[in-house]
Amino acid sequence: MTHAQLRKLIVGPIATVPTAFNNNFDIDHGHMAAATERWIEGGLTNGRSTLKVAASIGEGQLLREEEWPHLLQTVVEAAKGRVPVLGAIHHKDTLRTIEDAKRAVDVGVPALQISPPIFNLPSQDDMLRFYGAVSEAVGIGIIIYATPWLNHGAILPQTLARMVDFEHVVAIKWSAPQEADYTDVFQLAERFNILDNNNDPVGCHKLGGHGFLIDGVEACPPFYLNLWDLILQGQYEKAQAKWDAFVKPFGQFFGKIMSKSGSDSKVAKGMSKIMGLDLGPPRPPSVPMDEQELAELSSFLIEQGWPVPDHPAK
């Protein structure tokens, strides 16, 4: 797939999907395939969204080396080309990143989200060498994941600007480090898709961006796709009001839940469970949301107009 073709696909609300586990914390491949069908039926399709598999919400960093290629293959085969299926590689050195990326190529993913090699304590020049080497070695798309909240995870806009000749880099999942302004990266928006990871999808689009990420896209695709349509139509005030009504109270709830037991996955799985798709528990030591927490989240989602099963729509 060409650079231009990938850029047309990696857009909109990006669905970072949880991984279905059984009660023994093993991947439930049959359930994962069925969930993929449901996500597509919900509207997550080519040109509208992507399914990002084995990222942090999918507990990708917790999967065994032999597990995650099979997980990718399950979703790719279930998707049958109807939605782009992206993989994710977390904080590995250059050699292991290339090895894993080649495994992803073998199962048919068109692109990978690749996190910085933070355990190498990389300088900005190291970042350049890392992504350059991966781009040269692997013939699929690369989404650069800027992670400035992690030690050695920040990637500066001027470093990203030096990557414009890296053939397979197609997108940047963007959060600004302290040394830069959020707007600085948008000078690259004609070369790379800029995906907001800063709770500002409206501002991102105004600046030339191409999509956004937040928990729960797969739990209720129409909610996020409607928001994206408002943004594409230039109805920025309406979209911003819809976003503000959701994101602040959701962020407060998320922080409260995470303070008891961590894992990005547990809240996303809670959202899916409320919407009728139980994807099982997160892997230990994280614990799933309890019934009281689920009830609180359900009430909030109903207030937001989500079609929670067994509750009338507002």
JORA-V488928 format. One record per residue. N is the residue number from 0. RES is the residue in one small letter. SS is DSSP state (H for helix, E for strand, C for the rest). PSI is psi in whole degrees, -180 to 180 (999 if undefined). OMEGA is omega as a letter, one per 20 degrees, with the letter a starting at -180 (* if undefined). Layout:
BEGIN
n = [N:N]
res = [RES:RES]
ss = [SS:SS]
psi = [PSI:PSI]
omega = [OMEGA:OMEGA]
END
This chain:
BEGIN
n = [0:1:2:3:4:5:6:7:8:9:10:11:12:13:14:15:16:17:18:19:20:21:22:23:24:25:26:27:28:29:30:31:32:33:34:35:36:37:38:39:40:41:42:43:44:45:46:47:48:49:50:51:52:53:54:55:56:57:58:59:60:61:62:63:64:65:66:67:68:69:70:71:72:73:74:75:76:77:78:79:80:81:82:83:84:85:86:87:88:89:90:91:92:93:94:95:96:97:98:99:100:101:102:103:104:105:106:107:108:109:110:111:112:113:114:115:116:117:118:119:120:121:122:123:124:125:126:127:128:129:130:131:132:133:134:135:136:137:138:139:140:141:142:143:144:145:146:147:148:149:150:151:152:153:154:155:156:157:158:159:160:161:162:163:164:165:166:167:168:169:170:171:172:173:174:175:176:177:178:179:180:181:182:183:184:185:186:187:188:189:190:191:192:193:194:195:196:197:198:199:200:201:202:203:204:205:206:207:208:209:210:211:212:213:214:215:216:217:218:219:220:221:222:223:224:225:226:227:228:229:230:231:232:233:234:235:236:237:238:239:240:241:242:243:244:245:246:247:248:249:250:251:252:253:254:255:256:257:258:259:260:261:262:263:264:265:266:267:268:269:270:271:272:273:274:275:276:277:278:279:280:281:282:283:284:285:286:287:288:289:290:291:292:293:294:295:296:297:298:299:300:301:302:303:304:305:306:307:308:309:310:311:312:313]
res = [m:t:h:a:q:l:r:k:l:i:v:g:p:i:a:t:v:p:t:a:f:n:n:n:f:d:i:d:h:g:h:m:a:a:a:t:e:r:w:i:e:g:g:l:t:n:g:r:s:t:l:k:v:a:a:s:i:g:e:g:q:l:l:r:e:e:e:w:p:h:l:l:q:t:v:v:e:a:a:k:g:r:v:p:v:l:g:a:i:h:h:k:d:t:l:r:t:i:e:d:a:k:r:a:v:d:v:g:v:p:a:l:q:i:s:p:p:i:f:n:l:p:s:q:d:d:m:l:r:f:y:g:a:v:s:e:a:v:g:i:g:i:i:i:y:a:t:p:w:l:n:h:g:a:i:l:p:q:t:l:a:r:m:v:d:f:e:h:v:v:a:i:k:w:s:a:p:q:e:a:d:y:t:d:v:f:q:l:a:e:r:f:n:i:l:d:n:n:n:d:p:v:g:c:h:k:l:g:g:h:g:f:l:i:d:g:v:e:a:c:p:p:f:y:l:n:l:w:d:l:i:l:q:g:q:y:e:k:a:q:a:k:w:d:a:f:v:k:p:f:g:q:f:f:g:k:i:m:s:k:s:g:s:d:s:k:v:a:k:g:m:s:k:i:m:g:l:d:l:g:p:p:r:p:p:s:v:p:m:d:e:q:e:l:a:e:l:s:s:f:l:i:e:q:g:w:p:v:p:d:h:p:a:k]
ss = [C:C:H:H:H:H:H:H:H:C:C:E:E:E:E:E:C:C:C:C:E:C:C:C:C:C:E:C:H:H:H:H:H:H:H:H:H:H:H:H:H:C:C:C:C:C:C:C:C:E:E:E:C:C:C:C:C:C:C:H:H:H:C:C:H:H:H:H:H:H:H:H:H:H:H:H:H:H:H:C:C:C:C:E:E:E:E:E:E:C:C:C:C:H:H:H:H:H:H:H:H:H:H:H:H:H:H:C:C:C:E:E:E:E:E:C:C:H:H:H:C:C:C:H:H:H:H:H:H:H:H:H:H:H:H:H:H:C:C:C:E:E:E:E:E:C:C:C:C:C:C:C:C:C:C:C:H:H:H:H:H:C:C:C:C:C:C:C:E:E:E:E:E:E:C:C:C:C:C:C:C:H:H:H:H:H:H:H:C:C:C:C:E:E:E:E:C:C:C:C:H:H:H:H:H:H:C:C:C:C:E:E:E:C:C:C:C:C:C:C:H:H:H:H:H:H:H:H:H:H:H:H:C:C:C:H:H:H:H:H:H:H:H:H:H:H:H:H:H:H:H:H:H:H:H:H:H:H:H:H:C:C:C:H:H:H:H:H:H:H:H:H:H:H:C:C:C:C:C:C:C:C:C:C:C:C:C:C:C:C:H:H:H:H:H:H:H:H:H:H:H:H:H:C:C:C:C:C:C:C:C:C:C:C]
psi = [136:165:-46:-40:-42:-40:-29:-21:-33:77:167:-160:112:123:106:101:142:161:129:124:149:-175:-11:7:22:151:131:94:-37:-42:-34:-39:-42:-39:-39:-43:-43:-41:-41:-44:-28:-8:0:93:174:130:-6:-30:-178:162:116:115:142:27:-166:-40:-30:9:33:-35:-12:-8:146:155:-36:-12:-45:-33:-36:-35:-47:-45:-40:-46:-41:-47:-37:-34:-32:38:5:-17:142:134:115:149:-178:139:132:111:38:162:173:-46:-47:-33:-44:-42:-46:-39:-38:-34:-40:-38:-42:-29:-3:18:143:-18:161:138:126:122:156:154:68:-27:-9:0:55:141:174:-34:-35:-40:-43:-45:-39:-57:-31:-43:-41:-42:-40:-32:-22:129:33:171:151:129:119:129:101:125:68:-15:-10:144:127:19:-6:138:120:150:-37:-27:-44:-35:-26:-2:7:-21:2:112:-39:1:120:-19:160:122:109:123:135:136:169:-28:-3:162:149:-36:-16:-32:-16:-6:-15:7:-17:-14:-38:147:128:121:119:129:34:21:38:61:-33:-49:-38:-47:-39:-33:-2:11:176:-5:-174:165:140:156:145:6:-40:-20:-35:75:-42:-33:-47:-35:-36:-42:-44:-39:-42:-41:-47:-32:-1:14:65:-40:-44:-43:-42:-40:-42:-43:-47:-39:-28:-50:-36:-53:-35:-42:-38:-42:-45:-46:-39:-44:-43:-25:-23:-42:128:-176:117:-32:-36:-38:-43:-41:-35:-42:-44:-40:-43:-35:8:11:96:115:14:-175:163:164:147:153:1:150:150:164:142:177:-38:-43:-42:-39:-41:-44:-40:-44:-41:-45:-36:-42:-31:-4:11:141:68:129:141:12:135:144:145:999]
omega = [a:r:a:r:r:a:r:a:a:a:r:r:a:a:r:a:r:r:r:r:r:a:r:r:r:r:r:a:r:r:r:r:r:r:r:r:a:r:r:r:r:r:r:a:a:r:a:a:r:r:r:a:r:r:a:r:r:r:a:a:r:a:r:a:a:a:a:r:r:r:r:a:r:a:r:a:r:a:r:r:a:r:r:r:a:r:r:r:a:r:r:r:a:a:a:r:r:r:r:a:r:r:r:r:a:a:r:r:a:a:a:r:a:a:a:a:a:a:r:a:a:r:r:r:r:r:a:r:a:a:r:a:r:r:r:a:a:a:r:a:r:r:r:a:r:a:a:r:r:r:r:r:a:r:a:r:r:r:r:r:r:r:a:r:r:a:a:r:a:a:r:r:b:r:a:r:a:a:a:r:r:a:a:a:a:r:a:a:r:a:a:r:r:a:a:r:a:a:r:a:a:r:r:a:r:a:r:a:a:a:a:r:r:r:r:a:a:a:r:a:a:a:a:r:r:r:a:r:r:r:a:r:a:r:a:a:r:r:a:r:r:a:a:r:a:a:a:r:r:r:r:r:a:a:r:a:a:r:r:r:a:r:r:a:a:a:r:r:r:r:r:r:r:a:r:r:a:a:r:a:r:r:r:j:r:r:a:r:r:a:r:r:r:r:r:r:r:r:r:a:r:r:r:r:r:a:a:a:r:r:r:r:r:*]
END
